[in-house]
Amino acid sequence: MLLPRGSEAISPTGHYTGYVWVRNGLAPQELATPEGRVLFHALEPAMRVSRLLGRPTFEGLLVARHRMLDQLLSGAIERGEVGQVIEIAAGLSARGWRFTRRYDGLTYVEADLPRMAERKERLLDRLTGPAPRVTTVDALAIDGPSSVAALADTLDPDVGTAIVTEGLLNYFDLDTVTGMWQRFAAVLRRFPTGAYFADVVLRTHSDSLPQRLGAGLLAATVRSRVHVHFDAPADAAETLRKAGFPAADLIPPETTDPSARLIRIIDAWT
């Protein structure tokens, strides 16, 4: 998972989420790290209490958004609209590993800052069979060799392409997020079809206990401020449209887990 520009440290959530996905059958054991295991068990007593009270948990939020992003991406691939995927700030996600095995001929590129990309490559080397391509990208780079645009130059311009970000947007202020969306849209317009799938935390329930719990846990775990940009799905959709995505919806994850109330999933197309 990306941290703000200039940081080469791997975010604690990169380790934590990797362990959560392994624990929930969304990643192979080889992608779990010792750091992730320690973080998970340190937070688990608080999560257990929240779970017993019927309140959101960080684990529930991560699993809900991950599965919904899987669902949207799978649909786009199976309909023949997408044959190439760029996952930015991929961290220790196994989505690329799973999807390259599920879909023959799919080009899947996982992009992250150098330190995480290097570690991800080492972990993937422990697995056999097809694997995603791992490369270095700075989501904040406007141009140059580390930009998303430069990465897109290496793909087939005649194949529909998707950009996926997970757990990224709430690290940055609204101006930075809007700039990213504009660059993503410009890149995706270069392909026959372009899709953007991501998660976003809304401000709608920011005064409720569940929202305070979720935001507080996230901020404590990532050791950084959590930015919440929008009051309602329509606000985010309008910003996406202005950024260059004429078709943009925000949908709730399909789950009864109370953690899903904290997030919406972006389904946007150029």
Secondary structure, 3 states (H helix, E strand, C coil): CCCCCCCCCCCHHHHHHHHHHHHCCCCCHHHCCHHHHHHHHHHHHHHHHHHHCCCCCHHHHHHHHHHHHHHHHHHHHHCCCCCEEEEECCCCCCHHHHHHHHCCCCEEEEEECHHHHHHHHHHHCCCCCCCCEEEECCCCCCCCCCCHHHHHCCCCCCCCEEEEECCCHHHCCHHHHHHHHHHHHHHHCCCCCEEEEEEEEECCCCCCHHHHHHHHHHHHHHCCCCCCCECCHHHHHHHHHHHCCCEEEEECCCCCCHHHHHEEEEEEEC
